[in-house]
Amino acid sequence: MTTTRRPTRSQGEVESAVSEAICRAVRDLIGRGPRHVTTTIRGPTMFIHLQGVLTTAEERLIAPGESAAAGREMVRQMRHQIMLAAMPSLQTALEGPLGRVASAMLHDVSPDSDQEVFVFNLRGEGVVGVP
């Protein structure tokens, strides 16, 4: 009996594929993708750092002025709710490139620095050579 083995990809190739997948997912959810994404997988944890994430409307909400603090909090809450609601679709989008399940998502956005971060726990066997 012959078994077909999936070609093993390097950790860098997997991290790059995850970065592309999260860009597509965020673009679909928010209407624009980030300018730059970095994905790092260390053991059972995956970190995704996005830069240049704010929409024009969000940038206007946080513009200096009397309502800037309220605008920042509004952007944080809105993004957090969107990402929590989208967690199942984000997990599905990431499972293909990872070859394993991304669970227990942590998320935050910093409107002041125009950055967003995701942290996932990874379950199951994957294509990355880490347990």
Secondary structure, DSSP 4 states (H G I P E B T S, - for coil): ---PPPPPPPHHHHHHHHHHHHHHHHHHHHSS--SEEEEEEETTEEEEEEES---HHHHHHTSSSTTHHHHHHHHHHHHHHHHHHTHHHHHHHHHHHHSSEEEEEEEEEETTTTEEEEEEEEES--SSS--
